[in-house]
Amino acid sequence: MRRMSAGQLWAGLGKACIVWGMLALSPLVLAGCGPVSLQAAERQCFERARLASRPRGEILAGATSKGGSYGRVEVELSSDFLLGKDPSAVYESCVMAKAGQAPSRPLYARPDWRG
């Protein structure tokens, strides 16, 4: 029988806890890889389609009470926009990839679409 020091024993227990912890959490991690509901996919993909139709940005300018000024410009571009992809095709392929089924209605038929 081999004798182990207290440090070796604790190190062995720590490794066992890590392995068991990983096994216990793996269903949660894998659940994030599965399909999402159709409604959730449509909600997530709508934003992606919006960014495919045009860039979005914000310009902020102002002055301080001490005579100084400040400004900021933010621009959000998607690769879909830069590649000239049709927002409807982006939306449909995104929903298919996330939910495993076609959208409940085409992008251009959605009342909240302003393309």
C-alpha atoms as one frame of an Amber mdcrd trajectory, in Angstrom:
protein
   0.000   0.000   0.000   1.340   3.401  -0.999   1.384   6.224   1.513   0.354
   9.729   0.427   1.041  12.989   2.108  -1.841  15.288   3.023  -0.957  17.563
   0.091  -1.075  14.686  -2.377  -4.405  13.550  -0.949  -5.925  17.032  -1.279
  -4.526  17.380  -4.816  -6.132  14.065  -5.771  -9.454  15.110  -4.251  -9.283
  18.432  -6.070  -8.790  16.706  -9.424 -11.676  14.351  -8.691 -13.927  17.300
  -7.837 -12.985  19.029 -11.086 -13.763  15.927 -13.137 -17.099  15.352 -11.377
 -17.922  19.038 -11.673 -17.254  18.972 -15.404 -19.438  15.892 -15.812 -22.219
  17.494 -13.813 -22.074  20.751 -15.827 -21.685  19.169 -19.266 -25.469  18.891
 -19.877 -25.767  22.623 -19.187 -22.950  23.413 -21.586 -24.365  21.135 -24.263
 -27.836  22.615 -23.792 -26.422  25.919 -25.036 -25.484  24.224 -28.312 -28.946
  22.885 -29.122 -31.690  24.582 -31.083 -33.560  27.478 -29.515 -37.279  28.115
 -29.783 -38.554  29.579 -33.030 -39.631  32.796 -31.287 -36.195  33.242 -29.655
 -34.426  32.588 -32.969 -36.622  35.097 -34.794 -35.954  37.718 -32.127 -32.170
  37.177 -32.257 -32.002  37.029 -36.051 -34.149  40.135 -36.562 -31.326  42.299
 -35.206 -28.824  40.576 -37.478 -31.066  41.243 -40.498 -31.451  44.889 -39.446
 -27.674  45.299 -39.403 -27.461  43.594 -42.808 -29.753  46.253 -44.289 -27.760
  49.282 -43.167 -25.084  50.330 -40.695 -26.179  51.760 -37.389 -24.426  54.591
 -35.653 -24.475  57.327 -33.100 -22.858  60.741 -32.991 -22.505  62.544 -29.700
 -21.206  66.101 -29.322 -21.345  68.429 -26.387 -19.757  71.212 -24.437 -18.734
  71.469 -20.816 -19.455  74.355 -18.491 -15.726  75.210 -18.519 -15.641  75.871
 -22.262 -14.378  72.453 -23.290 -15.989  70.179 -25.807 -16.283  66.472 -26.327
 -17.498  64.137 -28.998 -17.909  60.484 -29.824 -18.818  58.562 -32.962 -19.942
  54.933 -32.936 -20.659  52.920 -36.062 -21.832  49.328 -36.076 -21.309  47.439
 -39.338 -21.994  43.805 -40.031 -20.107  41.604 -42.443 -23.474  40.783 -44.046
 -23.903  44.479 -44.926 -20.351  44.770 -46.262 -20.886  41.685 -48.437 -24.178
  43.105 -49.745 -26.304  40.198 -48.515 -30.080  40.417 -48.683 -31.427  40.989
 -45.142 -34.283  38.552 -45.785 -31.850  35.782 -46.732 -29.716  36.588 -43.677
 -32.808  36.388 -41.460 -34.042  33.113 -42.927 -30.671  31.338 -42.800 -30.053
  32.584 -39.241 -33.445  31.312 -38.002 -32.897  27.972 -39.756 -29.478  27.600
 -38.126 -30.706  28.510 -34.643 -34.160  26.873 -34.530 -33.876  24.165 -37.158
 -36.978  25.413 -38.971 -38.061  28.225 -41.249 -39.304  31.521 -39.779 -43.026
  31.765 -39.052 -43.227  34.637 -41.577 -40.771  36.190 -44.016 -38.777  39.167
 -42.807 -40.459  41.596 -45.195 -43.915  40.496 -43.931 -43.110  41.356 -40.317
 -44.931  44.482 -39.122 -41.870  45.677 -37.205 -39.564  45.551 -40.247 -38.580
  48.939 -41.606 -36.110  48.021 -44.332
